[in-house]
């Protein structure tokens, strides 16, 4: 009589194969993450010409400074607060620029899970770690012109909506179908994303009215470093006021 293989013999054959397959799968996933999230962004940051900036100095996994290298920072008027607020044309409310300017306001971006993020008004801090920054001299929300907001980014997998050193890491994920909200004084303004830009730091002008070329009288720009985690470029998201 022919001897039958022991019961469960297939376990002894397929278990080593399963372990080998799992090992190769984990190795492949690890290599994919290394290439797509570290080496490729690093290559973009090195291969793309940048006259003033290098990759972030803290560490590869740290946050990049969004305002470093912008020519407008060389202006003495940036660090010196104006003694009298300039009058501005208000688009949707009568007192957007009248009275006391709040020390901070708030930003909500539902598509990124950002809720009521603090924005420091008229910030003179180029590397804010406890809030987002509103560039001094740019318009306030609700006014005609452009309100320019900026924040840190890091490698996308480090994104944390409550950590201001990584809060804008997924900003490039936004599309023109997304909206964001700015809560300024007692008003909430809704902005629809109408465009994005990738610029060299020297080409970024935080005091520019970005709504002119988009035929939009009131806009907000959200800016961070690009690729996320590096600082060779700047990524700008432009939203127009719709409500």
Residue, then its C-alpha position, 0 to 999 in steps of 0.5 A: x500500500x502506498x504511504x500517504x503524506x502526513x496530515x497537514x503536509x501542505x503547511x510545511x511546504x507553503x509556510x516557508x513560501x508564505x514567509x518569503x512572499x511576505x518578506x518581499x512584499x514588506x521590502x517592496x513597500x519599504x522601497x516604494x515609500x523610500x523612493x516616493x516620499x524621500x528620494x524623489x522629493x529630495x531629487x526634485x529639491x536638488x535638481x530644481x534650480x534654487x538661488x537662495x534656498x537649500x533643503x531644510x536644515x533641521x532634518x529631512x523630517x523637519x519642517x521647512x520655513x515658508x518665508x525664507x528667501x522671499x525678497x520682500x523680507x528685505x524691506x524694512x517696512x515688513x518688520x516695522x508695524x504701520x502707525x496708522x492702518x491704511x484704508x481698504x475697500x471692503x467687499x462684503x462687510x462694512x467694518x472689515x478694516x475698521x476698528x481694532x484688528x484682532x491679534x489672530x483669526x482662524x482657518x478651516x480647510x475641511x478637505x485636509x481636516x484642518x479646523x479652526x487653525x490659528x492665524x497670527x494677524x500681521x505676523x512678522x515671524x517668518x517661521x511660526x511654530x505655534x500658528x499660521x501667519x498672515x503676511x504683514x501688509x497683505x489685506x485682511x479677509x473680506x477686503x478687496x485684494x489678497x490676504x496672504x497666509x503661510x505655514x509649515x510643511x513636512x513630508x506628507x506622512x508626518x501631516x498632523x492638522x493640529x501641529x503647526x510644523x506640519x499643518x500644510x504638508x498636504x496642501x498640494x492635495x487640494x483641488x478646484x472642487x474644494x473650499x476653505x473658510x476664514x473666520x475673521x472677527x465675527x464673520x466667516x468667509x467661504x473661499x473656493x479654490x480657483x488655482x495653484x502655483x509653484x514658484x521659486x522663492x524669489x518669484x513670490x510676492x506676498x503683497x501682490x493682488x492675485x485676484x486681478x488675473x483671476x478676475x476676482x476682487x477678493x482672494x486668499x492665498x495659502x502658501x507653504x514650501x514645496x515639495x513638502x518637507x523641502x524648501x526649493x519651491x513655494x506652493x500657492x493655493x489661491x481661493x476667491x471669496x464666494x460667500 
